[in-house]
Amino acid sequence: MIQRILGDARVLGVGTAFPDHVLDRPGAEEALTRLFPDHSADLVRSMVGRSGVDRRALVDAPGDYGTGGDFSSRNRRYREVAAGLAARACEQALERAGVDPAAVDAILDVSCTGVVLPALDAELLPMLGMRRDVQRIPITEAGCAGGALALSVAGRLARTGMTVLVVAVELCSLTLCPTDRSRTNLVASVIFGDGAAAAVVGPEGRGPRIRASRSLLLEDTRQVMGFDVGHHGLRIILQPELPRVVGSALPEALREFLAAEGVDEETIGVHLVHPGGKRILDAYEQAFELGPLDLEPSRGVLADHGNLSSASILAVLGRALWEGPQEGTRGLLVAIGPGLSFEMSLLEWDAA
């Protein structure tokens, strides 16, 4: 389904926030060698070295990584940290957008790494000074595609005249199951980090226009990525064929999306791709015959923060905004989530 934004819907500002603890490459090698004794230290070092991740933030000190106890304890820690981190990202996004919190009409709260009822948005409203009649829309099960999905929904709401706040907070380190020493869990532990990102979308102002969005669910791919939910918590599912499936299906999906909008892929000047991992970014770069700097916003976020799940694509968008694409630039925003699903948006940097 393609969602065309007929009126203006613009990204007015983006903010990010990260925990204070940082895990660099040497620290990751040490921590993961300790947590995964069934795998050789050489394998761990090789995986960390090839990951494209130089450092990432964690809610707990590196020495405590993977020692959070059972699911109840880890989810309690999520409740303690998530709202405050999300609020910091929102405050930065609102300040950069020049929008008063009381002017926000809807908030989309995105997360898949913790379970909180009522949702985090109920806590964020008084923290940020927002009105009590704000429409609250939690998105909890879209995985890594959640941030892009929320941005698409925000675009539709902005078209009706609403000012919308999107916030994604993911504490991926708290989903690590200490008793799961599988290679899949090791791969996830190599690339995922903690953080929050927020975006303000409104019907008028300066910023890239969301021209259109599309969601696409691939057939027979439910088993490729997701969570195994049980007493152990949220155990990651990442099948080895994920980069291959994405590399084979995504180019056609994006070209169909652009063709429906009458846009030539050669006119895309900014590619904003969810940094799900180095292999996924490599596959995208190869499929579209891009140069080494064309995915800098995505590779930069991966290197500095790791894969932040749903918050990643907003952080990538924020990095691109900071670099200031020229007027007339078109951007393609892409995120990949469980399903498998693709969330795509066409952005245009034009005069407000």
KAUR-V320892 format. One line per field, one symbol per residue. burial: + if it has 9 or more other C-alpha atoms within 8 Angstrom, else -. Layout:
BEGIN
burial=???
END
This chain:
BEGIN
burial=--+-+--++++++++++++-+++++-+++-+++-++-------++-+++-+++++++++-++--++-+--+-+++-+++-+++-+++++++++++++-+-+--+++++++++++----+++++++--+-++--+-+-+++-+++++++++++-++++++--+++++++++++++++++--+--++++++++++++++++++++--+++++++++++-----+++++-+---++++++++--++--++--++-+++-+++--------+-+++++++++-++-+++-+--+----+-+++-+++++++++++++++++++++---+---++++++++++++++++++++++--
END
